[in-house]
Amino acid sequence: MNIVQLKKLSYDEVARCNKCGFCLPSCPTYVVKKSEAYSPRGRNAITRFAIENKLDLSEDTERSIFTCLGCGACTAVCLSSVQTKDLIFQNRECQVDEGFYPKVAERLVKTLEESRNISDDDQEDRAEWQELIKDLPEDAFEKEHADILFFVGCVASFFPMVQKIPANMAKILQGAGVDFTILGGDEWGCGFPLVGAGMPEKLEELKEHNLKKVADVGAKTVVFTCPSCFHTWKHMYDTDVKLMHSSQLIAELIKDGRIKLKKDINVVATYHDPCDLGRNTGIYEEPREVIRAIPGLKFVELPMNRKFSVCCGGGGNVEMTDPEISAQVAQMKLDSIKDVGAEMVITACQQCVRTMATRARRQKIDLPVKDLTEIVVEAM
C-alpha cells in the first residue's frame, strides 16, 4: 500500500501521536487484550507505517484496525488531541480498497442494499413495535404530515429486545400531545454501520432517500432514540432540519410541564453515557436532567463518566467482527456499575441496552438495563 492509496489519511494528524501511552488505560480493547496492536498508540503506528509505505497489510493489521470500537475515549485523554478514531476509520476505507477487511461486511452491505435495513427483515415490519402499545389504532403514528418525525432506526425496529424503546418513546410523545409521525416501511437504515465497515460512500443512496421522506412529511424536527442514527444525520447528512436526541426532547417536555412524572421509582441507579451520544456528539446533561426528575430514584455517577465514559462494547461493528472482545468490554462495564452499588443502569441507546443486557443475562448478573424512555414511562 502506498501514499496515493492512503491519500485520505492525514499524515500530520497521525504524526502528532508522540507515543506517550497516556491513552492506553482509556482504550477498552487494550485493557481487555493487553496487546499494543489493540491500543490507540499501536493503531496509530500501523496507520503511520502504512502511509510511509513501510507496512504490508495482513490479517493481523486487519484485526487491529477493525477491532476499534470507535468510542473516541483515546482522544478525550490525549495530550495532543490526536483524532485517532477518525484516522482508524479512514484506515478502514483504505484496507477495504486493498481487500483486507472482515468479509462479514459484505453481507452487511448486500443486506442494506437489498432490504434497506441491517437485519434483512421485511421493511413492512419496521413498525411492528406498535403492537406493544395497547388499544392503538392501526397506522396511528404514520401520518402524512407532522411537525416532528421520529426516526426509529434499524435495531429498535427489528430486534425484539429493544422494540420497547420506540414504543415507550411513542407513549411519551403521545402523552405530551406532540404532533409526530414515523415513516414505517419508508424509513431506510441511516447507513452508520457502513462507516464502521470502511465504506461510507455506500450510504449516499440511503441518505438521499431518508432526506426526501423528511421533506415529504414536512417535518421541522427529526428526533432519534438511537445515538448512532442521530450522530450520522448530524455529521453526514446535509440538512437544515432540526435534529434532536430523545433525551433532549424529553428533558424539554418535562421542563415545560407537558410530561408529569408521578410514580416513585425507588432504586439506586447510574447512567451509562453512550459513546455516540456523549463523547462523539457532546450530549451529557439532558439525560441526567431526566433521570434526576424521576421521583424516588437515587442517582449515583460512575467514576468514569461523561467524556471519560467507558464504552459498553457495542460500537465500531466489533460485535460483528469480534464478538469476544465486545463481550469482554461489556463485562468490564458491568463490573464498574456493580462497584458503585447501582441496582440498575440507565442509558440512552438501544445498542448499549442490547450489549449490556445480553452480557448480564449470559453471566447471570442481576442488573436491570433500561433505556431512558422506559424509566420515564414507568414514572409517568
LUMZAGU-627751 format. One record per residue (C-alpha): z, y, x; residue in three letters. Coordinates in steps of 0.05 Angstrom, whole numbers, padded with zeros to 5 digits, always signed. Each point is the difference from the previous one (the first is absolute). Layout:
BEGIN
ZYXAla ...
//
This chain:
BEGIN
+00000+00000+00000Met -00018+00068+00028Asn +00017+00073-00012Ile -00059+00009-00047Val +00024-00055-00046Gln +00069+00032+00001Leu -00024+00071-00011Lys +00043+00006-00063Lys +00063-00005+00043Leu +00032+00060+00032Ser +00011-00013+00074Tyr +00042+00063+00006Asp +00045-00026-00056Glu +00012-00069+00029Val +00009+00029+00070Ala +00060+00041-00025Arg +00039-00065-00004Cys +00045+00004+00061Asn +00022-00072-00006Lys +00074+00020-00005Cys +00015-00056-00050Gly +00041+00046-00045Phe -00041-00027-00059Cys +00018-00073+00012Leu +00065-00004-00042Pro -00035+00035-00059Ser -00059-00049-00003Cys +00015-00057-00049Pro -00051-00048+00030Thr +00026+00011+00070Tyr +00072-00010-00023Val -00016-00068-00031Val -00051-00024+00052Lys +00032+00028+00063Lys -00069+00005+00032Ser -00033+00061+00031Glu -00066-00016-00034Ala +00034+00011-00068Tyr +00029+00068+00020Ser -00031+00070-00009Pro +00000+00008+00076Arg -00036-00066+00009Gly -00051+00015-00055Arg -00013+00069+00030Asn -00013-00033+00067Ala -00049-00049-00031Ile -00036+00059-00034Thr -00002+00040+00065Arg -00027-00058+00041Phe -00054-00012-00053Ala -00021+00073+00003Ile -00003-00004+00076Glu -00042-00063-00005Asn +00054-00040+00037Lys +00014-00049-00057Leu -00035-00062-00026Asp +00014-00011-00074Leu +00034-00066-00016Ser +00041-00034-00054Glu +00062+00028+00033Asp -00023+00073-00004Thr -00023-00013-00071Glu +00068-00027-00019Arg +00036+00059+00033Ser -00041+00054-00035Ile -00003-00033-00068Phe +00075-00014-00005Thr +00019+00073+00000Cys +00034+00015-00067Leu -00027+00071+00000Gly +00069+00026-00015Cys -00002+00059+00048Gly +00072-00009+00024Ala -00024+00005+00072Cys -00027+00070-00008Thr +00064+00022-00036Ala +00040-00012+00064Val -00055+00013+00052Cys +00018+00057+00048Leu -00074+00015+00007Ser -00016-00011-00075Ser -00056-00049+00017Val -00036-00019-00065Gln +00003-00074+00017Thr -00013-00025-00071Lys -00064+00040-00005Asp -00023-00025+00068Leu +00014-00072-00018Ile -00038+00005-00066Phe -00059+00032+00036Gln +00004-00056+00051Asn -00005-00049-00058Arg -00066+00033-00021Glu -00027-00011+00070Cys +00024-00072+00002Gln -00034-00012-00067Val -00065+00026+00030Asp +00008-00051+00057Glu +00017-00057-00047Gly +00073-00006+00023Phe +00040+00004-00064Tyr +00037-00048-00048Pro -00055-00032-00040Lys +00045+00000-00062Val -00022+00073-00004Ala -00070-00023-00019Glu +00028-00031-00064Arg +00036+00065-00015Leu -00064+00040+00007Val -00040-00048-00042Lys +00053-00001-00054Thr +00003+00076-00005Leu -00076+00005-00001Glu -00008-00052-00055Glu +00065+00004-00041Ser +00021+00072+00015Arg +00071-00022+00013Asn +00037-00035+00057Ile +00019-00064-00039Ser -00069-00021-00026Asp +00025+00006-00072Asp -00039+00019-00061Asp -00001+00076-00006Gln +00012-00008-00075Glu +00070-00024+00017Asp +00020+00063+00037Arg +00041+00025-00058Ala +00032-00066-00019Glu +00067+00029+00023Trp +00002+00037-00066Gln +00019-00066-00032Glu +00069+00010+00030Leu +00011+00059-00047Ile +00024-00020-00069Lys -00034+00025-00063Asp -00056+00034+00039Leu -00066+00010-00037Pro -00060-00027+00037Glu -00032+00051+00048Asp +00057+00048-00013Ala -00004+00029+00070Phe -00075+00000+00008Glu -00020+00068-00028Lys -00068+00031+00013Glu +00033+00066+00022His +00069+00019+00026Ala +00034+00050+00045Asp +00029-00054+00045Ile -00034-00063+00025Leu +00047-00056+00021Phe -00036-00038+00056Phe +00035-00068+00000Val -00030-00034+00062Gly -00019-00073+00012Cys +00067-00031+00019Val +00038+00027-00060Ala -00058-00017-00046Ser -00009-00072+00019Phe +00063-00027+00034Phe +00050-00024-00053Pro +00061+00014+00044Met -00013+00075-00003Val -00038+00010-00065Gln +00065+00028-00029Lys -00010+00062+00044Ile -00059+00028-00039Pro +00033-00023-00065Ala +00062+00039+00018Asn -00039+00061+00023Met -00037+00000-00066Ala +00066-00003-00038Lys +00026+00059+00040Ile -00062+00042-00013Leu -00001-00020-00073Gln +00074+00016-00008Gly -00010+00068+00032Ala -00058+00017-00046Gly -00050+00004+00058Val -00074+00001-00019Asp -00028-00054+00046Phe -00051-00055+00003Thr -00020-00058+00044Ile -00070-00024+00019Leu +00013-00074-00016Gly -00060-00041+00023Gly -00036+00063+00023Asp +00050+00010+00056Glu -00024-00027+00067Trp +00041-00015+00062Gly +00015+00063+00041Cys -00027-00033+00064Gly +00064+00006+00041Phe -00002-00073+00025Pro -00069+00014+00029Leu +00031+00054+00045Val +00049-00051+00027Gly -00056-00050+00010Ala -00037+00049+00045Gly -00055+00012-00052Met +00015+00068-00031Pro -00073+00016-00012Glu -00003-00054-00053Lys +00047+00038-00047Leu -00052+00054-00015Glu -00028-00035-00062Glu +00071-00012-00027Leu +00018+00072+00013Lys -00061+00029-00034Glu +00011-00044-00061His +00073+00018-00008Asn -00012+00074+00009Leu -00055-00002-00053Lys +00047-00034-00049Lys +00053+00053+00011Val -00052+00053-00015Ala -00022-00037-00063Asp +00072-00001-00025Val +00009+00073+00017Gly +00068-00012+00031Ala +00032+00057+00038Lys +00050-00046+00034Thr -00003-00071+00027Val +00067-00036+00007Val +00013-00063+00040Phe +00057-00050+00003Thr -00035-00030+00062Cys +00013+00041+00064Pro -00061-00031+00034Ser -00047+00021-00056Cys +00033+00069+00001Phe -00007+00004+00076His -00073-00022-00003Thr -00018+00051-00054Trp +00037+00055+00036Lys -00031-00011+00068His -00067-00033-00014Met -00023+00024-00069Tyr -00031+00068-00005Asp +00028+00028-00064Thr +00032+00064-00027Asp +00039-00039-00053Val +00075+00002+00009Lys +00027-00065+00029Leu +00072-00022-00012Met +00042-00060+00014His +00040-00027-00058Ser +00066+00020+00033Ser -00022+00073+00002Gln -00020+00001-00073Leu +00063-00037-00023Ile +00045+00048+00040Ala -00036+00058-00034Glu +00008-00031-00070Leu +00075-00011+00012Ile +00009+00072+00023Lys -00037+00025-00061Asp +00044-00041-00046Gly -00058-00041-00026Arg +00032-00065+00024Ile +00072-00014-00021Lys +00039-00049+00043Leu +00056-00025-00044Lys +00021-00069+00022Lys +00047-00011+00058Asp -00028-00045+00055Ile +00063-00020+00037Asn -00027-00026+00066Val +00001+00018+00074Val -00073+00011+00018Ala -00040+00024+00059Thr -00071+00026+00005Tyr -00057-00026+00044His -00051+00053+00020Asp -00070-00030-00007Pro -00040+00016+00062Cys -00061+00028-00037Asp +00044+00043-00045Leu +00050+00024+00052Gly -00024+00004+00072Arg -00074-00002-00016Asn +00000+00050-00058Thr +00065+00038+00007Gly +00036-00015-00066Ile +00074-00015+00012Tyr +00043+00042-00047Glu -00029-00011-00070Glu +00017-00075-00003Pro +00071+00016+00023Arg +00006+00055-00053Glu -00018-00051-00053Val +00048-00052+00027Ile +00058+00050+00003Arg -00014+00018-00073Ala +00014-00072-00023Ile +00068-00001-00034Pro +00052-00045+00033Gly -00042-00018+00060Leu +00032+00006+00068Lys -00053+00017+00052Phe +00006-00019+00073Val -00051+00017+00054Glu -00027-00050+00050Leu +00014+00022+00072Pro -00075+00002+00013Met -00028+00042-00057Asn -00053+00052-00017Arg -00048+00007+00059Lys +00039-00052+00040Phe -00002-00052-00056Ser -00016-00072+00021Val -00062-00030-00032Cys +00010-00056-00051Cys -00054-00041+00034Gly -00053+00008-00053Gly -00046+00051+00033Gly -00063+00000+00042Gly -00029-00063-00033Asn +00048-00040+00045Val +00024-00041-00060Glu -00072-00025-00003Met -00013-00008+00075Thr +00068-00024+00025Asp +00048-00016-00057Pro +00054-00025+00048Glu +00007+00069+00032Ile +00002+00032-00069Ser +00056-00047-00021Ala +00040+00012+00064Gln -00003+00075-00009Val +00020-00007-00073Ala +00061-00041+00021Gln +00019+00054+00049Met -00003+00051-00056Lys +00042-00042-00047Leu +00053-00009+00054Asp +00006+00075+00008Ser +00007+00009-00075Ile +00056-00051-00004Lys +00035+00033+00060Asp +00013+00064-00039Val +00032-00038-00058Gly -00057+00013-00050Ala -00002-00044-00061Glu -00071+00022-00016Met -00059+00031+00036Val -00044+00050-00036Ile -00069+00019+00026Thr -00061+00036-00027Ala -00056-00048+00020Cys -00024-00064-00033Gln -00018-00031+00068Gln +00070+00013+00027Cys +00029-00032-00063Val -00044-00061+00009Arg +00014-00008+00074Thr +00076+00009-00003Met +00010-00038-00065Ala -00042-00059+00024Thr +00039-00005+00064Arg +00067+00006-00037Ala -00020-00056-00048Arg -00025-00047+00055Arg +00063+00011+00041Gln +00045-00005-00062Lys +00028+00070+00012Ile +00033+00031-00060Asp -00030+00069+00003Leu -00037+00032-00059Pro -00061+00039+00022Val -00022+00052-00050Lys -00053+00053-00005Asp +00023+00070-00018Leu -00034-00004-00067Thr +00040-00062-00019Glu +00068+00031+00013Ile -00020+00064-00038Val -00021-00040-00061Val +00066-00039+00003Glu +00038+00066-00001Ala -00042+00032-00056Met 
//
